[in-house]
Amino acid sequence: MYLGYNTNGMAHHELFDAVELLGEIGYRGVAITIDHGALPPAERYLSQRLTRLRRLLQDRGMRSVIETGARFLLDPRQKHAPTLISADAAARRRRIDFYRHAVECAAALDSDCVSLWSGALHDPSASAEGAMQRLAEGLAEVLQYGAEQGIAIGLEPEPGMLVDSMRRYEQLLTRIDAPSLRLTLDVGHLQCQGELPIAEMIRRWGPRLVNVHIEDMQRGRHEHRMFGEGEIDFPPVIRALAGAGYRGGVHVELSRHSHEAPQAARRAFEFLRPLIEESSQADES
């Protein structure tokens, strides 16, 4: 298990500067959110930038995951649109093509996984059943492409979206080849959705984990907070991850802290590092 940081919390930093800064602080991984300034599909000299980024990660001894949750990358007017559950087939194809790009970036960087989510059902009259079927169909194509490139796909339950909880994630597994769909688990989302105790949820879903997001949060409020500003008791969470045999990244996601990213990243590191080290020592004893 290693500690990383999501670049969506460093929106005002150039990507390579962000990686350098995180490495200097001591992070051993980075969750790269593809965005306008970070490996977008139409980026000029993409191949050269990926080569440079892979070399930087290797030199720093850092691992990576690819995140796909940029707010306005595909549509400047509607956040997170289009998605795999969009009613329009051409819109869904744009999202699938974007995920294929993400998989290719992950393969070039030797990343642990590509992380994605379902999308929100904005039309209250639309069928959730139909949306779930579209999601399953789109995911099947993405999963196949990921398998061809040797990249794992982790779906993240996200408050406000069609798959907003572990209960809905479990329902999705009945519609798709279950072993091929992994899990990106956001610790704060469990708190927000009241899926408690968090440690028990981690133990239950540990075998499927491929990526973990972490921040503080309050029940019923989807606000990513600095550690100590929410309600989560973190030592049992970290111990549960270690006990589940999780060896991937635990990525800090403070997406609303870009205005103070260097300070926020250091505070988060100083809070979490002792917990990670303690769990590692206990696991080895």
C-alpha positions in Angstrom: 0.0 0.0 0.0 1.4 3.4 -1.0 0.3 7.0 -0.5 -0.5 9.1 -3.6 -2.3 12.3 -4.5 -4.8 13.2 -7.2 -3.9 15.9 -9.6 -7.5 17.2 -9.6 -6.4 18.9 -6.3 -3.5 20.6 -8.2 -5.5 22.2 -11.0 -3.3 25.3 -11.1 -0.1 23.4 -11.5 1.5 22.1 -14.7 1.4 18.3 -14.7 5.1 17.7 -14.5 5.5 20.3 -11.8 2.8 18.6 -9.8 4.5 15.3 -10.0 7.8 16.8 -9.0 6.2 18.5 -6.1 4.5 15.4 -4.9 7.7 13.4 -5.1 9.5 16.0 -3.1 6.9 15.8 -0.4 7.3 12.1 -0.2 4.3 10.7 -2.1 5.0 7.4 -3.8 2.1 7.7 -6.3 0.0 10.1 -8.3 -3.6 9.8 -9.6 -3.5 11.6 -12.9 -6.8 13.2 -13.7 -6.9 13.7 -17.5 -7.9 17.3 -18.2 -7.2 20.2 -20.5 -3.7 20.6 -19.1 -3.1 16.9 -18.3 -2.9 14.5 -21.3 -6.1 15.5 -23.1 -7.0 13.4 -26.1 -6.2 16.1 -28.6 -2.9 17.1 -27.0 -0.1 17.8 -29.4 3.0 15.7 -28.9 1.1 13.4 -26.6 3.4 10.4 -27.2 6.5 12.5 -26.3 4.8 13.8 -23.1 3.8 10.3 -22.0 7.4 9.2 -22.5 8.7 12.1 -20.5 6.1 11.5 -17.8 6.9 7.8 -17.6 10.6 8.6 -17.2 9.8 11.1 -14.5 7.7 8.6 -12.5 10.4 6.0 -12.8 13.1 8.4 -11.7 11.0 9.4 -8.7 10.1 5.8 -7.9 6.4 6.7 -8.2 3.5 4.7 -9.4 0.4 6.0 -11.1 -3.3 5.5 -11.8 -5.3 7.3 -14.5 -8.5 9.1 -13.4 -11.2 10.2 -15.8 -13.4 12.5 -13.7 -12.5 15.9 -15.2 -15.6 18.2 -15.0 -15.7 19.9 -18.4 -13.2 18.1 -20.6 -15.7 16.7 -23.0 -18.5 19.2 -22.7 -17.8 22.9 -21.8 -21.4 23.5 -20.7 -22.4 20.4 -18.7 -20.3 18.9 -16.0 -19.1 15.3 -16.5 -21.0 15.0 -19.8 -21.5 12.9 -21.8 -21.4 9.6 -20.0 -22.0 5.9 -20.6 -25.6 6.3 -19.6 -26.3 9.2 -22.0 -29.4 8.6 -24.1 -27.7 9.6 -27.3 -25.6 6.9 -28.8 -23.1 9.3 -30.4 -22.6 11.0 -27.0 -21.9 7.6 -25.4 -19.4 6.8 -28.1 -17.5 10.0 -27.2 -17.2 8.8 -23.7 -16.1 5.4 -24.8 -13.5 6.9 -27.1 -12.3 9.0 -24.2 -11.9 5.9 -22.0 -10.0 4.2 -24.7 -7.6 7.2 -24.7 -7.3 6.8 -20.9 -6.5 3.1 -21.2 -3.8 4.0 -23.8 -2.3 6.6 -21.5 -2.3 4.1 -18.6 -0.6 1.5 -20.8 2.1 4.0 -21.8 2.7 4.9 -18.2 2.4 1.3 -16.8 -0.3 2.6 -14.5 -2.1 0.4 -12.0 -5.5 1.1 -13.5 -8.0 3.4 -15.1 -10.7 4.7 -12.8 -14.1 5.8 -14.0 -17.7 6.2 -12.8 -21.3 5.7 -14.1 -22.5 9.3 -14.7 -25.6 10.9 -13.5 -29.2 10.4 -14.7 -30.2 14.0 -15.3 -33.7 13.3 -16.8 -36.0 12.4 -13.9 -38.4 10.7 -16.3 -35.7 8.5 -17.8 -35.6 4.8 -16.9 -32.9 3.8 -14.4 -33.2 0.3 -15.7 -32.4 1.4 -19.2 -29.6 3.6 -18.0 -28.1 0.6 -16.1 -28.3 -1.5 -19.3 -26.5 1.2 -21.3 -23.8 1.4 -18.6 -23.3 -2.3 -18.7 -23.0 -2.3 -22.5 -20.6 0.6 -22.5 -18.5 -0.9 -19.8 -18.2 -4.2 -21.6 -16.4 -2.5 -24.5 -14.2 -0.5 -22.2 -13.3 -3.6 -20.1 -12.4 -5.5 -23.3 -10.1 -2.8 -24.5 -8.5 -2.6 -21.0 -7.9 -6.3 -21.1 -6.3 -6.1 -24.5 -3.9 -3.4 -23.2 -3.3 -5.1 -19.9 -5.0 -2.3 -17.9 -7.4 -2.9 -15.0 -10.7 -0.9 -14.9 -12.0 0.3 -11.5 -15.5 1.8 -11.2 -16.1 4.3 -8.5 -19.5 4.6 -6.8 -20.1 8.4 -6.7 -22.8 10.2 -4.8 -25.4 11.8 -7.1 -24.7 9.3 -9.9 -26.5 6.3 -11.1 -24.1 4.0 -9.3 -23.9 6.0 -6.1 -23.2 3.3 -3.5 -21.8 -0.1 -3.0 -25.4 -1.4 -3.1 -25.8 -0.1 -6.7 -22.3 -1.3 -7.6 -23.3 -4.8 -6.5 -26.4 -4.5 -8.7 -24.2 -3.6 -11.6 -22.1 -6.7 -11.1 -25.2 -8.9 -11.9 -25.2 -7.4 -15.4 -21.6 -7.7 -16.4 -18.7 -10.1 -16.3 -18.1 -9.6 -12.6 -14.4 -10.7 -12.3 -13.3 -8.2 -15.0 -14.8 -5.1 -13.3 -12.7 -3.9 -10.4 -13.5 -1.3 -7.7 -12.2 2.2 -7.0 -13.3 2.8 -3.5 -13.6 6.4 -2.1 -13.5 6.3 1.7 -15.3 9.6 2.0 -18.1 8.5 -0.2 -18.8 5.6 2.2 -19.1 8.1 5.0 -21.3 10.4 2.9 -23.7 7.6 1.9 -23.8 6.1 5.4 -22.3 2.8 4.3 -20.8 2.1 7.7 -18.6 1.0 9.4 -16.1 1.8 6.7 -13.7 -0.8 7.9 -16.3 -3.6 7.4 -17.0 -2.4 3.9 -13.3 -2.5 3.1 -13.0 -6.0 4.4 -16.0 -7.1 2.4 -14.8 -5.6 -0.9 -11.1 -5.9 -0.4 -10.5 -8.6 -3.1 -12.0 -6.4 -5.8 -10.1 -3.2 -4.8 -7.8 -1.7 -7.4 -7.7 1.9 -6.4 -8.6 3.9 -3.2 -9.5 7.6 -2.8 -9.2 9.2 0.6 -10.3 12.4 2.3 -12.4 13.5 5.2 -16.2 13.8 4.9 -19.4 14.2 6.8 -22.4 11.9 6.5 -24.9 13.2 4.0 -22.6 15.9 2.6 -20.5 15.2 -0.5 -17.8 17.7 0.3 -14.1 16.6 0.2 -12.5 17.9 3.4 -9.1 18.1 4.8 -8.3 15.4 7.4 -9.7 16.3 10.8 -12.5 18.5 9.3 -15.0 15.6 8.9 -16.2 12.7 10.8 -14.1 9.7 9.7 -11.9 7.8 12.2 -8.9 7.0 9.9 -6.8 4.5 11.9 -9.3 1.6 11.5 -9.7 2.5 7.8 -6.0 2.1 7.2 -5.7 -1.0 9.3 -8.6 -2.5 7.3 -6.9 -1.8 4.0 -3.7 -3.5 5.3 -5.7 -6.4 6.7 -7.4 -6.9 3.4 -4.0 -7.3 1.7 -4.4 -4.2 -0.4 -1.2 -3.2 -2.1 -2.3 -0.4 -4.4 -2.5 3.3 -4.0 -4.3 5.3 -1.4 -4.8 8.6 -3.2 -5.7 11.8 -1.4 -8.5 13.5 -3.3 -8.8 17.2 -2.2 -10.3 18.5 -5.4 -11.4 21.8 -3.9 -8.0 22.6 -2.5 -6.1 23.6 -5.7 -5.7 27.2 -4.5 -3.5 25.9 -1.7 -2.3 22.7 -3.2 1.3 22.6 -1.9 0.2 23.2 1.7 -2.8 20.8 1.4 -0.6 18.1 0.0 1.9 18.4 2.8 -0.8 18.5 5.5 -2.4 15.4 4.1 0.9 13.6 3.8 1.9 14.4 7.4 -1.5 13.1 8.6 -1.6 9.9 6.6 2.1 8.8 6.5 2.3 7.7 10.2 -0.9 5.6 9.7 0.4 4.0 6.6 3.8 3.2 8.2 2.1 1.8 11.3 -0.1 -0.5 9.3 2.9 -1.7 7.2 4.9 -2.5 10.4 2.0 -4.3 11.9 1.5 -6.3 8.7 5.1 -7.4 8.7 5.2 -8.4 12.3 
